[in-house]
Amino acid sequence: MARFEVKRYWSSGEWIDVITAMHTLNATRVVNDIGKLAFSLPYCPRFFESLEKGQQLTLWRNGNQQFRTRYLLQDWRAVTASTGERMTEVMAHDLNWLLTTRIIANYAGSPQADKTGAVDDMMKVIARENAGALASIERRIEGLHVEPDESLGKSISKAFAWRNVLRVLQELSDATMSDLVKIYFDMNGETVGSSVFSTHADFLSEDRRASSANRLLIGEQFGNLRGARAEWLLSEEATAVYAGGQGTEADRIIKLAVDENRIEKGAPYGRVEIFKDARNVETEGSIQQQAEDALREAKPKIRVSGRLVETEGCRYDVDFRWGDFVTIEAYGKYVDCLIKAVGLSADPHSERIDVVLEGEVNL
């Protein structure tokens, strides 16, 4: 049985205490989204009164800090169970939550709200301009460091005036999911008082794919994959995309992207048309790019998924971790998958580890 600890700090970073007498614990870490930490313990007035919004929590399992993040205290409550037992329940969000606290506070068409460039660099400049060194002093997140640009992702054009930063970053990442190089983002920071905004190509941690020198074999035949599923997804395929830019009626700019090979392969019903609204970009080249991107995203896919389980040689926090990139086999198909989410649950008698695996390949 794993031993869990929650170390607690004031919002200023000063040490408070270590919490070990937890009755239940649930923690998640999710790629490109907000992870959560919730735990309960017997009600103690002094502890309950010491809780304040913004206190920083770090999660430890068997002496190892989990998930390269901190959790920020948001909500808490005192409850009385049907048995009469009085409990305190605490809820917190990981550092990705900070991205929801900022919007792109600039007007449409401004350089800050209408950009063209490599996806990963665009993500970083959005973070710098709205929460980092390029933001006005009152908008800066204390202790935030944005990593240097690397230009690893494809070039894209996007407009996003007055929109939430986290949602825009998620859309930028989603735009690369059909590309050879996929781009992810993360707010991480194990040290209290400092946070790092980073982008990653293909995975956030280690490369454990079959092609790597440190491969981890995952599949039903190895006993470490349950609920295996292989899906052929062709119902949402499109082979011709019309993208409409700015303008109205006959003056609206329209660009077309067509995949003649897939049309011929699906004959006589191979032409499937869709429309892409591209009014958020101005240049004809950017409108054409959105048509091409939408066409690529509309390719038929094979999706493989399942639940990773622990075996000898496949142990959480030893052989695999959140953010690793692995290869799984199901029904004769091999697909590279990101360990996109990990959930840890514990009570005084047991521990449960839930790992979400999902990957796609284009047909």
N, C-alpha and C positions, 0 to 999 in steps of 0.2 A: 504494500500500500504506500503510495507516494505521500510525501509530507509537503504540505503547502503552507506558505507564509505570505502575508500581505504587509509590506512596509509602508508606513504612512508618514507623509510630510505635509507641512503647511504649504499654502500656495506660494509663499516666499522661498520655499526650498528647505526650511528648517525641519530637522528630524522631530517626529512626534513619538511613534511607537511601532511595535511589530504585533500584528494580529495573528494569532495561531489557533484560537479556540473557536474556529468557524464551524457552524453546524452544517451548512451547505455552501458550495462554491460553484459558480458557473462563469467561465471566461471564454471569449472568442477573439480571434484575430482573422480579419477578412481582407483579401487583396482588393485595393481600390475602394474600400468602404470602411465603415466605422465598426470597430470591435467593441465589445462590452464586457464589463466585469460586474458580477453581482454576488454578494455573499450574505449570509445571515449568521447571527450568533445570539446567545442569550441576552436579553435586555439588561443593560446596566445604565442607570441614569447618568452617571459621570461620563461614560463613553458617548452616549447619545447626545449629550449637551456639547460635547467637544467637536461634533461634526460640523464642517463648514463647506460651502460650495467652493470648488476649486482646489481642495486638498488633493495632493498628488499621491498616487498609489502605485507601487510596483509589485508584481506577482512573481513569486519564487516557488519552484518545484524541486524538491530534493537538492536544494542549494544552488540551483541554476535559475537566473532571471529569465522569464518567459517573454518571447515575442518581440524583443528589442523595442519595447514601448513602455510608456507610463499610462495610467488611467487617471482621469480627472473626475473627482467626485461631483455628481450631479443631483441625485435624489436619495432620500432615505426616509424610512418610516418605522414606527413602532406598531407591532401587531400582536394580538392575542389569539392563539390557535384555539380550535374547538376543545382541545385537551386542557385549556387554561394556561398553557405555557406562553410566556411573554418573550417576544423576539424582536431584535433590531435587524432590518433589511437595508442593505446599502447597494446603490447602483452607480456605476461610473462608465465613462466612455474613453476610448483610447485617443491618441494624439491626432488621428485623422479627423476627429470631431472639430479640431481647431479650424479646419478648412471650411466648415459650414458657418463659421463666425464672420466671414468676410464675403463681400460681393465685389464684382468688378465695378467700382464706383466711378465710371466714366461714360461720357455720352457716346452715342452711336457714331461711328466713323472716326473716332479719335484713335491715335496710335496705340493707346492702352486697351482699346476694346475692339480693334479690328486688325488682325495680325496674319502674316504669312511667314512660314518657316518650319524647321524640323519640329515634329510633335513634342519631343522631349524638351527641346530648348524653349518652346512656347509655354509648356507647363511651368518651367522654372521662372521665366520672366513674369508670368501671371502671379506666381508666389512672391517674387521679389517686389512687384509693383503694388500688391494689395496686402501684404503681411510682412515683407522683409525690408531690406535696406533701401529700396526705391519707393517705399510707401511713406506717406506723411507720418510724422512722429507719433501722432495719436493712434494710427492704424497698425503700427508695427507690433508683431508678437514678440514679446521679450525673449531673448535667447535663441531666436530662430536663425539658423544658417541654411542657405540654399546652395546646394552643390553646384560646381561649375558646369557650363554647357558642354555637351559632348556630340551633339548632332548625330545621334544614332538612328532616329526614326525618320520616316518619310516626311517630305515637305507637304504642308497643308495650309489652307486659308480658312479662317473662321472669324465670325463676329459674335460678340457676347456681351454687349453693353448691359449693365445693371443686373447681371445674373450672378447666382451663387457660385463661388469659386469651386467648391467640391463638385457640383454638378457639371460644370464646364470641363474640369479635369477628367471626370468619368467619361464624358462624351469624346474627348480627345483620345483617351485610351481605347475606347470602343472602336474608334475609326481605324485603329491599327490591327484589330483582331483577325482580319483576313489577310494581313500582310506577312511576308517572310519574317520581318522583324517586328515583334509586338512590343509595345511600350506600356509599362506600368509605373505608378507613382506611389509614394509613401511618405508619411510623416512619422519619423522614428526618433528615439532618444532614450537610452537607458539611464543617463545621468540627469538627476533632478536639476531643473533650471536651464536645460539646453534641449533644443529640438532641431532636427535636420529634415529638410525637404529634399527628397532624392527621386530620381527616375531610374528605371531599370529596363534593359532590353531582354525580353523573353522570360526572365525569372528574377526573384528578389533575393534568393539565398544561394543554394548550391545546385550545380548541374549533375543530376543523378540519372540522366537518360541512358538508354542502351548504348548510345554512341560515345558516351563519356568514359574516361578512365576509371571512374568511381561509380559504376552503374549499380542501381538497385532494381532487381527484377521483381515486378509486381504482376500478379495474375492469379486466376483461380487455381492453376496447377501448382503454384508456390504456396498456396494456403493463406495468402495475405490480401486477397481481394474478395469481397462478398457483394452480393447484389449486382453482379456485373451486367452491363447493358451495352449493346451496340445498336445504334439507330441509323438508318439511311434516311436522310431528311431532304426530300426533293420537292415537297408541296409548295414551298415559298421561293422556288427558283425563278429568276427573271433573266432574260437574255437580251433585252433591249431597254435602255433607260433614257428617258427624256428628262433633262434637268432644266428647270426654268429659273432664270435670273431675275434681275430687276426690270421694271417696265410693266406696261399693261397692254392687254389685247394684242394687236398685231405688232406693237413695239416691244413686246417682251422678248428678251434674249433666250433662245432655246438651243441647247446643245444635246447631242445624241451619242450614246455609247452602245455598241452592239457586239455580241459575241457570236460570230458567224459559225464557228465550230460547234458550239452547243446547240445552235438553232438547227444545224444540219443533223446533229446526232439525235435530236428529238423529233425529227420530221415524221409526219407532216404537221405536228402541233408544237414545234420547237420554239416558235417565236412567242415569248411572254413579255409583255410590255408593262413598265411601271413608270411613275412620274416622281421626280425628286425636286422638292422645293429648295432652290438655291438662291433665294433673295437676300441671304445674309452675306453674299460676296458680290463684288463689283465687276471684276475683270472677266472677260470671256474665257481666258485660260483657267481661271479658278472655277468657273461654272462647269467647264469640260472636265476638270479634275473631279468635281463632285459626282458627275455622271459616271466617270470611270470607277470611282471608289464604290458607288452604290452598286454598279454592275459586279464588281469583285465580291462585295458582301453578299450578293444574291446568288452566289454559286451553290449548287447542291453540296451537301456535306455528309460525312459520317461522324457521328458523335459517340464517343465511348465514355462510360462513367461507371462508378462503383464506389464502394466504401472500403478504404484501406484499413486493415486490421493488423495488430502487432503479432509478430512471430519472432523466433530466434533469427537474428540478422536483419530484422525489420522492426526496430523499436523506436518509438517516439522519443525525441530529444537525444537520441544516440545515433541512429541510422538515418532518420529523416526528421525534418522540421518544417514549420510553416514557411512557404515561399520557395521550397525546392521545386525543381523541374524534373519529372520522372517520366518513364515510359511504361504504359500498362498494356496488357494483352487481354482481349475479350473476343470470343467467337472468331478467332483467327485474324483479328485486326490489331495492329500495333499503333498506338497513338501517343504522342508526347503530351503530357498533362502537367499543369501547374497545381501544386498543392495550394488551392485557393483559399481554403478556410480550415482552421483547426479549432475545435471546441473542447474545453476541459471541464469536466463536472466531477464533483467529489462530495461525499458526506462521510460521517465517521466510519462507515463500513465498506465503502467501495469507491472506485474511481472509474470514470468512463472517458475515453478519448474518441472524438468524432472527427474524421478527416474527409473533406470534400475533394473529390478528384473528378475533373472533367476536361476533356480535350476534343478537338475537332480536326479533321483533315478534309480538304476539298476533294470532291470526286473529279 
